[in-house]
Amino acid sequence: MVLEALEREGVEFIFGYPGGANLPIYQHLPEHPKLRHILVRHEQGAAHMADGYARACGKPGVVFATSGPGALNLVTGLCTAYMDSVPMVAITGQVNSTQVGRDAFQESDVIGATSSVTKHSYLVTSIDQLPRVIHEAFHIATTGRPGPVLIDICKDVQQADAQRVTPERLEIPGYRLNGHVDLADAEKAAKALSAAERPVILAGHGVLLSHAERELMQLAEKAGAPVGTTLLGIGAFPVQHPLSLHMTGFMGTGWNIKAVQNADVLMMVGMRVDDRVTARLADFAPKVKTFIHVDIDGSEMGKNVRSHIELVADARNAIEAMIPHVGPVDAGRGQWLAQIDAWREEHPLRFTRSNGHLQPQDVLIDMYRRCRSEAIVVADVGQNQIWAALWWNYDRPGLFINSGGAGTMGFALPAAIGAKFGRPELPVWCVAGEGGFVMTAQELSVAAEHQLDVKIVILNNSSLGMVRQFQDDFYGGVRSQVDLTHMPDFVKLAEAYGLPAVRVDRLADVAPAMDAAERTKGPFLIDFRIDPEANVYPIVPLGKGLNDFWEAPDK
Amino acid sequence: MTTIASQQQAPAAAHAESRIRVLSVLVEDGSNTLSKVSGLIRRRGFHVRSISVGPSKQAGRSVMTLTIDAGHAEVDQVRKQLDRLVEVLEVHDLTGHEVHSRELVVARVSAGEVDGLLQRGARVLDSGPDGTTVEFAGEGKDVGDFVNELTRHGIVDVVRSGPVVLRRTA
């Protein structure tokens, strides 16, 4: 019954792990060859794979896990998807409905444990509920602001006989979608943007989720407004466009930060305006006279920044409604754009090669030269994530995948595997630090088993780099528990899992290693031994405002 | 007649009181509804001052009357975050509106003589050698005054509900 319902929802892939409480579902899996089940090596891997799959191809990721520890191992992955609004449906086995609450073997309160990291959840104790619940779950996961939905199904329900029931029409009275745009507010927003002396648009993940990239570019070009993106909004606006401000926030580019801090009208679309974007809130965008906020989730309005014009709507609908009302732009616009160009010259992204070590940027520059806009990059969390965000000119949506909100280490490898299943035609590159990589390295088995063409780039600095950088700069220079010199030999580790690998420690060997990776069909791992002192710049010291950003030292 | 915002006890508390929201929330009955609502309140840094739940006029749905301190969050986040829950059908923010607000107190006092309480509108539920049990319903302030009055009669035990609130029509 569960599997039939999944087929009805158009599911192609299930990332899962069997166990005592979902055996009845697995018993019938071979009867459903249209459902391709990927056996993971740890349930967290399943959740991240489903997440990467969903981010890459836009369809909801589906996860199976058994009760107790199986389901609880999903929690981090659910949280990752929840924070970044990724559509996912997790189906967990639960003990028999008559055993619930008796501390049965492998029983845990999965609904209780996951309520705060799911958009919605269901405990199914009767077969009659099942068709409706599965249909509702997919609807809720994929509509409005997407997110993970969990269905906890008691084992006796999985075994129950039932007549084939097609779910009734959806009726979820407590679930309301905000699609409708207030046209008067859209007009007001467009006029404010046109009349601005120094406008800036910031685009978040919501722009990608609503496929509003084309409309965003029309709006920006018509209004002569430069556009920056959040970390999760990367791809919403081409980095090489003359109006691009690249990434915003406390590790954003210098010219982006200068533009935000000097803007008089700031439009924030499809984003939460979180602390990584604003840095010290009191110092954020101090010259703005009119904040415009567009988001499909009304609770984002005023949560962090109170806006003057609030549009609770789908980003594409809102931008479409604004475009016709963009009037003649302010006469000072040319001067503003020239000022931004000057800042771009004054504060370029830069790094130094002076100490003889391989620099992470060299690795990414070589990768970008090969891939351009024809590959998906899946980054882990930490320095590797920010380097991969900044040192690559993403000019199309869906090419950069990372755990932005939750910041989940160990995300990259399983998410890259999921992304490859979702977009098999595109090369997929996984970029991770060695610290995050070992957190989910067991999923190498999955890459090897399916001979997935995923190229794994480890930016190995023998330390927990971002934490080390923070300790050096913001915590009195005390390096505490960040040394990761005692790690496996990653080349041997990869070989043990059955995939080829090489180690690279100098610039001259980068290109040959990349050539080998590209030539190889199937997975390939490169352990890049990078400068252990390499840092992420620009960066705003913790607790400071955006104006206080530090740039790479000139050495 | 009560205006919720006027129930402030002391001017010094005015700032804190402005962070209080009184909400009438229509919810879908379900095993997870109460924990979803209370979990949300905790997770978002809000605090519960009072909570009353009972059946609504519609089968399968209940009305929760919540008095919530928004904590460090923007005050309208309380309504907006509750509204996101699929279990929540309607949220009415009654703060500042003219409402009927009623709390119930049931108390046992040691005194046999309770005329002072009866004059305030209490009703005797039972009386015996262990004391007298009375009930009283009223606005929060009147219930507070009533409880103060009880102390003069020797409180043996007292229980008090949170307010239930209905918006005035006229």
Interface residues (C-beta under 8 A of the other chain):
Chain A: I111 G112 S115 S116 K119 H120 S121 L123 I140 I172 P173 G174 Y175 D297 G298 S299 M301 G302 K303 R306
Chain B: V27 E28 S31 N32 S35 K36 G39 R43 A73 E74 D76 Q77 K80 Q81 D83 R84 L85 V86 E87 V88 L89
